[in-house]
Amino acid sequence: MTESTLPLKPPADDITAVLVLSDGTVFWGYGFGREGDAVGEVCFNTSMTGYQEILTDPSYAGQIITFTFPHVGNVGANDEDMERATAASRALVIRDEVTDPANFRSDGHLHGWAQKMGLVGISGVDTRKLTRYIRENGAPNGVVAYNKDGKFDIKTLHGKAKQWPGLEGMDLAKEVTCDKPYEWTGTRWTIADGYGVLENAKAHVVAVDYGAKDNILRCLAATGARVTVVPATASYDEIMSHKPDGIFLSNGPGDPAATGEYALPVIKKLIETGLPIFGICLGHQLLALAFGGKTYKMHQGHRGANHPVKDLRSGKVEITSMNHGFSVDGDSLPDNVKISHISLFDKTVCGIECVDKPIFSVQQHPEASPGPQDSFYLFEQFMDMIQNPKNAA
């Protein structure tokens, strides 16, 4: 679509929001959350639950999330279902008007929560049409704008979408990482007692924060790990000064090759220590790069809570939660790094392990809650490597 053919006026008088894609495709709708506009990569997530966790997942930095499930808002919002204290995604796109909360844990309406988080929202969009667009054309850049008066400068919004550089080559870990090291002792949530606190630590894990979800840290602590979280830019000496028994490389947003410019020299030195290392999502991709492998931008990425992953070692199939737009090139891995898990959707690499060192990683999110819990065992596997080094490699 050329600039001269852009639809400049809303199709109805009550329109208060618009989504403009970089190719000029326009979706009109109704705004909620923060007034204003936000630019990013437009992706879709197929999860039926967990919208609050998804919106606060730091791996979504730089992205606009389209929810394929139409009823968003039905469980409201609360202070417990947060992966970070602030939202990481830039905007959200939904089909129906925000549903009123109908859940005993709700502390408020999603509209008010989105406003508080600074999220721009648009409802009334044909999300099936938008999802088909992304599946056919790949994840586009776009802008979501919300104006209660229904007035929009479509040409300017289109220009913002076209000029945004995209996620390929973009390092976003520095934007979402912690400012300084801190200790983490919180454990997983239960309906009876809420979140717990680690009492008797079995080991000390240093977690490198490229955009770590809080529930990953809770799962590490639940296995008995006292966790020290360090920034993404922490040096090898800074990490080792904490005297870790194991190293965790977290999830995070952006292009792993870009983050790798400062992360890879550190990870390569950590590999040589012989310490157990566990990576998830971006941490998985960075480990592959540190071993000499390659990563690439996927056509549409994997984002949802129903992704089947096969463990090639046991033949077991796990239903997993995923959120990634980059993947590891399996053919680029060295001989001492084996593929342990693959996606049954497209055979992409979902797990690797080093055959001569206690190191492994996965692309999926084993900590995802709500979501399938088939992969929680990976945290126990990591702790077992730390406590029983003779059995690790």
C-alpha positions in Angstrom: 0.0 0.0 0.0 1.4 3.4 -1.0 1.1 6.5 1.2 -1.5 8.0 -1.2 -3.8 5.0 -0.6 -3.6 4.9 3.2 -7.0 4.9 4.9 -6.7 8.3 6.7 -10.1 8.4 8.4 -11.7 5.9 10.8 -14.7 3.9 9.4 -16.9 4.9 12.3 -17.3 7.9 14.6 -16.7 5.9 17.8 -13.2 4.6 16.8 -10.5 5.5 19.4 -7.5 3.4 18.4 -5.6 2.1 15.3 -2.9 -0.3 14.4 -0.8 0.7 11.5 1.7 -1.8 10.0 4.8 -0.9 8.1 3.3 -1.9 4.8 0.4 0.4 5.3 -2.1 -2.2 6.4 -4.5 -0.6 9.0 -6.7 -2.1 11.7 -9.2 0.2 13.4 -10.5 -0.4 16.9 -11.1 0.9 20.4 -8.4 2.0 22.8 -7.7 1.1 26.4 -4.8 1.5 28.8 -2.5 4.4 28.2 -3.4 7.1 25.6 -0.6 7.7 23.1 1.2 5.4 20.6 3.8 2.7 20.8 6.0 1.1 18.0 7.4 -2.4 17.9 7.4 -5.8 16.2 3.8 -7.2 16.0 3.7 -10.8 17.0 0.9 -13.2 18.2 0.6 -15.4 21.3 -1.8 -18.4 21.3 -2.1 -18.8 25.1 -5.5 -19.0 26.6 -4.3 -17.9 30.1 -1.6 -15.9 31.6 -2.0 -12.5 29.8 -0.6 -10.6 32.8 2.5 -12.9 32.9 3.0 -12.5 29.2 2.8 -8.7 29.2 5.4 -8.4 32.0 7.8 -11.0 30.5 11.0 -9.0 29.7 11.5 -11.2 26.6 8.7 -9.3 25.0 10.6 -6.0 25.1 10.2 -4.2 21.8 7.1 -6.1 20.8 3.4 -5.6 20.3 1.4 -8.7 21.4 -1.6 -9.9 19.6 -3.6 -12.3 21.7 -5.4 -15.0 19.6 -7.7 -15.9 22.5 -10.6 -13.4 22.3 -11.5 -13.1 26.0 -8.7 -11.1 27.6 -9.3 -9.5 31.0 -11.6 -12.2 32.4 -9.3 -12.9 35.4 -8.6 -9.2 36.0 -5.2 -8.2 37.4 -3.3 -8.6 40.6 0.1 -8.0 42.1 1.1 -11.7 42.3 0.9 -12.7 38.6 3.8 -10.5 37.5 7.1 -11.6 35.9 8.5 -8.1 36.6 7.3 -5.0 38.4 6.7 -3.2 35.1 5.4 -4.3 31.7 8.0 -5.1 29.1 5.8 -5.3 25.9 5.0 -2.1 24.2 1.3 -2.6 23.4 -1.4 -5.2 23.1 -4.0 -6.1 20.5 -7.2 -8.1 21.4 -10.4 -9.2 19.6 -13.2 -8.4 22.0 -13.6 -5.5 24.4 -11.7 -6.0 27.6 -13.7 -8.6 29.7 -14.8 -7.6 33.2 -12.9 -9.6 35.8 -14.6 -12.8 37.2 -11.9 -14.3 39.4 -11.5 -14.5 43.2 -7.9 -13.4 42.9 -8.6 -10.2 40.9 -7.6 -6.9 42.4 -8.7 -4.8 39.5 -9.7 -4.4 35.8 -7.2 -5.0 33.1 -7.9 -1.6 31.6 -6.7 0.2 34.8 -3.7 -2.2 35.1 -2.7 -1.5 31.5 -3.0 2.2 32.2 -0.8 1.9 35.3 1.8 -0.2 33.3 1.9 2.4 30.5 0.6 -0.1 27.9 -1.3 1.1 24.9 -4.2 -1.3 24.0 -6.5 -1.8 21.1 -9.6 -4.0 21.1 -12.1 -4.7 18.3 -9.4 -6.0 15.9 -9.9 -9.0 13.7 -7.1 -10.9 15.4 -7.6 -14.0 13.2 -7.0 -11.9 10.1 -3.9 -10.2 11.7 -2.6 -13.6 12.8 -2.9 -15.0 9.3 -1.1 -11.9 8.0 1.8 -12.6 10.4 1.9 -16.3 9.5 2.0 -15.5 5.8 4.3 -12.4 5.8 6.3 -12.7 9.0 6.2 -10.5 12.1 5.9 -6.8 10.8 6.8 -3.6 12.5 3.8 -1.6 13.6 2.3 1.2 15.7 -0.6 1.1 18.0 -2.2 4.5 18.8 -5.0 5.4 21.2 -6.7 8.7 21.2 -10.1 9.2 23.0 -11.0 11.9 20.4 -10.5 9.4 17.5 -8.1 11.7 15.7 -5.0 10.1 14.1 -2.2 11.2 11.7 -2.1 7.9 9.8 0.8 9.1 7.6 3.0 10.0 10.6 2.1 6.7 12.3 2.9 4.8 9.1 6.3 6.6 9.0 7.1 5.5 12.5 6.4 1.9 11.7 8.5 2.0 8.5 11.4 3.8 10.3 11.6 1.5 13.3 14.7 -0.7 12.8 13.2 -4.0 13.9 14.5 -6.6 16.3 17.2 -8.1 14.1 20.5 -6.7 15.2 18.9 -5.1 18.3 20.3 -5.6 21.8 17.5 -5.2 24.3 19.0 -7.1 27.2 20.6 -3.9 28.5 17.2 -2.2 28.7 15.6 -4.9 30.9 18.5 -6.2 33.0 19.0 -5.2 36.7 21.1 -2.3 37.6 23.2 -4.1 40.2 23.5 -7.5 41.8 20.9 -8.7 44.3 19.9 -11.8 46.3 16.8 -13.8 45.5 15.2 -16.3 47.9 11.5 -16.4 47.0 10.0 -19.7 46.0 7.0 -20.8 43.9 3.4 -19.8 44.6 0.8 -22.1 46.1 -2.9 -21.4 46.5 -2.7 -22.0 50.2 0.3 -19.9 51.2 1.2 -17.7 48.2 4.9 -17.3 47.6 7.4 -19.1 49.8 10.9 -18.3 51.0 14.0 -20.5 50.7 15.0 -21.7 54.2 17.8 -24.3 53.7 20.0 -23.6 50.7 21.7 -26.5 49.0 23.8 -24.5 46.6 24.6 -21.1 45.4 23.6 -20.2 41.8 24.6 -17.0 40.0 22.0 -16.0 37.5 23.0 -13.6 34.7 20.0 -11.4 34.1 19.4 -10.8 30.3 15.7 -10.2 31.2 15.0 -12.9 33.8 11.4 -13.8 34.6 10.8 -13.8 38.3 9.3 -17.2 38.2 12.5 -18.7 36.8 14.3 -17.4 39.9 11.5 -18.8 42.1 11.9 -22.2 40.4 15.7 -22.1 41.0 15.1 -21.3 44.7 12.5 -24.0 45.0 15.1 -26.6 44.2 17.3 -25.3 47.1 19.4 -22.7 45.3 20.4 -19.4 46.9 20.4 -17.2 43.9 22.5 -14.1 43.3 21.3 -12.2 40.2 23.9 -10.1 38.3 23.4 -7.7 35.4 23.7 -8.8 31.8 27.0 -6.8 31.5 28.6 -8.4 34.5 32.2 -9.5 33.8 33.7 -12.9 34.4 35.5 -11.7 37.4 32.4 -10.1 38.9 30.4 -13.3 38.4 33.1 -15.6 39.9 33.6 -13.2 42.9 30.3 -14.6 44.2 31.8 -18.1 44.3 29.0 -19.8 42.5 28.3 -23.6 42.5 26.4 -23.2 39.2 25.7 -20.6 36.6 22.3 -19.8 35.1 21.8 -17.8 31.9 18.4 -16.2 31.7 15.8 -15.5 29.1 15.7 -12.1 27.5 14.6 -10.0 24.5 16.3 -9.0 21.2 18.8 -10.5 18.9 21.2 -13.0 20.6 24.0 -12.1 18.2 23.8 -8.4 19.3 23.7 -9.3 23.0 26.5 -11.7 22.3 28.9 -8.9 21.5 29.5 -8.4 25.3 28.0 -11.6 26.6 29.9 -14.3 24.6 33.5 -13.5 25.9 32.1 -13.9 29.5 30.2 -17.1 28.7 33.2 -18.7 26.9 35.3 -18.2 30.1 32.5 -19.6 32.3 32.3 -22.7 30.1 36.0 -23.3 30.8 35.5 -23.3 34.6 33.7 -26.7 34.4 30.9 -25.4 36.6 27.3 -26.6 35.8 25.6 -24.1 33.4 21.9 -24.0 32.6 20.4 -21.6 30.0 16.8 -20.8 29.0 15.6 -18.9 25.9 18.1 -16.2 25.2 20.5 -17.9 27.6 20.1 -21.0 25.4 20.8 -19.1 22.2 23.9 -17.4 23.8 25.3 -20.7 24.9 25.0 -22.1 21.4 26.8 -19.0 20.1 29.5 -19.4 22.7 30.1 -23.0 21.5 30.6 -21.7 18.0 27.0 -22.2 16.7 24.8 -19.7 14.9 21.3 -18.2 15.4 18.8 -16.8 12.9 15.6 -14.7 12.9 12.5 -16.9 12.6 9.7 -16.2 10.1 7.0 -15.7 12.9 8.6 -17.1 16.0 7.0 -19.4 18.6 4.7 -17.8 21.2 2.1 -19.8 23.1 1.4 -22.4 25.8 0.7 -25.4 23.6 4.0 -26.2 21.9 5.0 -29.9 21.7 8.7 -30.5 22.3 10.3 -33.9 21.9 13.2 -35.0 24.2 15.4 -36.9 21.8 17.1 -38.8 24.6 14.0 -40.4 26.1 11.5 -40.0 23.2 9.1 -38.2 25.7 7.0 -35.3 24.3 6.5 -32.3 26.5 3.8 -29.6 26.1 5.6 -26.3 26.7 5.3 -22.6 26.8 7.4 -20.6 24.4 8.3 -17.1 23.5 11.1 -16.5 21.0 11.7 -15.0 17.6 15.2 -16.3 17.1 16.4 -19.9 16.9 19.6 -21.9 17.0 20.9 -23.4 13.8 21.4 -27.1 14.6 23.7 -27.7 11.7 26.2 -25.1 13.1 26.8 -26.8 16.4 30.2 -28.4 17.1 30.6 -32.2 17.7 30.7 -31.9 21.5 27.3 -30.2 21.6 24.3 -32.4 20.9 20.7 -31.5 20.2 18.6 -32.8 23.1 15.1 -31.4 22.3 13.3 -30.4 19.1 10.0 -28.7 18.3 7.4 -31.0 16.8 5.9 -28.0 15.0 8.8 -27.3 12.7 11.8 -29.4 14.0 13.7 -26.3 15.2 16.2 -26.8 18.0 14.7 -26.6 21.5 17.5 -27.9 23.6 21.2 -28.6 23.6 23.7 -30.3 25.9 27.5 -30.5 26.0 28.8 -34.1 26.0 32.0 -33.3 28.0 30.8 -30.6 30.4 27.8 -30.2 32.8 26.1 -27.7 30.5 22.6 -27.7 28.9 19.9 -25.3 27.8 16.4 -25.2 26.4 14.5 -22.8 24.2 11.1 -23.3 25.9 10.1 -21.8 29.3 9.9 -24.6 31.9 8.9 -22.2 34.6 5.8 -20.9 32.8 2.9 -20.5 35.3 0.1 -20.6 34.3 1.0 -23.0 31.5 2.1 -26.6 31.1 4.4 -27.9 33.8 5.9 -30.8 31.8 9.4 -29.3 31.9 9.8 -28.3 35.6 12.1 -31.3 36.0 14.9 -29.3 34.2 15.5 -27.2 37.4 15.9 -30.4 39.4 18.3 -31.6 36.7 20.4 -28.5 37.1 20.5 -28.9 40.9 21.5 -32.5 40.5 24.4 -31.5 38.3 25.6 -29.1 41.0 25.2 -31.6 43.9 26.5 -34.7 42.0 29.2 -33.4 39.6 30.4 -37.0 38.9 27.1 -37.8 37.2 26.9 -34.4 35.4 28.9 -34.9 32.2 
